[in-house]
Amino acid sequence: QVQLQESGPGLVKPSQTLSLTCTVSGGSISSGDYYWSWIRQPPGKGLEWIGYIYYSGSTYYNPSLKSRVTISVDTSKNQFSLKLSSVTAADTAVYYCASGTDYDYGNWFDPWGQGTLVTVSS
Amino acid sequence: SSELTQDPAVSVALGQTVRITCQGDSLRSYYASWYQQKPGQAPVLVIYGKNNRPSGIPDRFSGSSSGNTASLTITGAQAEDEADYYCNSRDSSGNPVFGGGTKLTVL
C-alpha cells in the first residue's frame, strides 16, 4: 500500500522560497497510476489544491499560484517536490502531499501524507 | 471563493441519518469525491466516483448526485463520524477544487 511522507523546513522567512519533499513508499512513483499532488490548508481554513505532476514530468498548477509554484519529480529517489517562491504570511499552512487519480468522470486524492506545518515568519 | 459550495455546519443526533451536500456547476459533469478530516489529522477519502468506498470505510457512508448537487449520506451516524467533511471535483477550467467544508456535529 502506497504511503507518503512530507519533509522540509517548518519555518520560512517572507520573500524566500518554501521547499518541501514527499517520499513515496510501498509503490513506484513511475507506475503511471497516479498524479503526485500537493494540497495545503491554512490554519482553521479549508483545503486548496496547489498542483500535481505525472511521473513523466507533466505538471498542472492552480492558476492562482502558478507564477510561484514549481513541482518536480525524482524517480530515482521515489520522491516529488514542491517549491513556492516569494512567500508571505498568507502561505502559512499545513502542506500535504497526496496521490491523485484522474478519470474523465472525476478525480480523487488517496492516500495523503500526514502533512507538515510551514510557517512564514521573520 | 470556491466553485463548490458546502453548508458550513450540520448536526445530527446519534444513530440518525445525515446528508451533507456540495453544489457546483461542474457536478453536472463530474462525480464528487468526499473526505473526512478529524482535528490534527490528514483528510481521508471516504467516497469517490459514482458511489465507491475505499477499503476500510464503513458502509454507512454513501454518495449520490443529482443535477448540480452531490451528497454524502451517513446512515446511522456514530460519535466517531464527528469531523469536517470536504467535497472535491473540478472547476470550470478542469482543475481540482475543494468545497469550503462542512463541520458535522453528532449530538
HADDOCK unambig.tbl for C-alpha pairs under 7 A between the chains (distance, minus, plus):
assign (segid A and resid 46 and name CA) (segid B and resid 100 and name CA) 5.51 0.50 0.50
assign (segid A and resid 46 and name CA) (segid B and resid 101 and name CA) 6.32 0.50 0.50
assign (segid A and resid 47 and name CA) (segid B and resid 98 and name CA) 6.22 0.50 0.50
assign (segid A and resid 48 and name CA) (segid B and resid 98 and name CA) 6.59 0.50 0.50
assign (segid A and resid 49 and name CA) (segid B and resid 96 and name CA) 6.52 0.50 0.50
assign (segid A and resid 49 and name CA) (segid B and resid 97 and name CA) 6.36 0.50 0.50
assign (segid A and resid 105 and name CA) (segid B and resid 30 and name CA) 4.98 0.50 0.50
assign (segid A and resid 105 and name CA) (segid B and resid 31 and name CA) 6.10 0.50 0.50
assign (segid A and resid 106 and name CA) (segid B and resid 30 and name CA) 4.99 0.50 0.50
assign (segid A and resid 106 and name CA) (segid B and resid 31 and name CA) 5.16 0.50 0.50
assign (segid A and resid 106 and name CA) (segid B and resid 32 and name CA) 6.67 0.50 0.50
assign (segid A and resid 106 and name CA) (segid B and resid 49 and name CA) 6.38 0.50 0.50
assign (segid A and resid 106 and name CA) (segid B and resid 89 and name CA) 6.48 0.50 0.50
assign (segid A and resid 107 and name CA) (segid B and resid 89 and name CA) 6.37 0.50 0.50
assign (segid A and resid 108 and name CA) (segid B and resid 33 and name CA) 5.74 0.50 0.50
assign (segid A and resid 108 and name CA) (segid B and resid 48 and name CA) 6.45 0.50 0.50
assign (segid A and resid 109 and name CA) (segid B and resid 45 and name CA) 6.97 0.50 0.50
assign (segid A and resid 110 and name CA) (segid B and resid 45 and name CA) 6.13 0.50 0.50
assign (segid A and resid 112 and name CA) (segid B and resid 42 and name CA) 6.72 0.50 0.50
assign (segid A and resid 114 and name CA) (segid B and resid 41 and name CA) 6.87 0.50 0.50
assign (segid A and resid 114 and name CA) (segid B and resid 42 and name CA) 5.41 0.50 0.50
assign (segid A and resid 115 and name CA) (segid B and resid 42 and name CA) 6.45 0.50 0.50
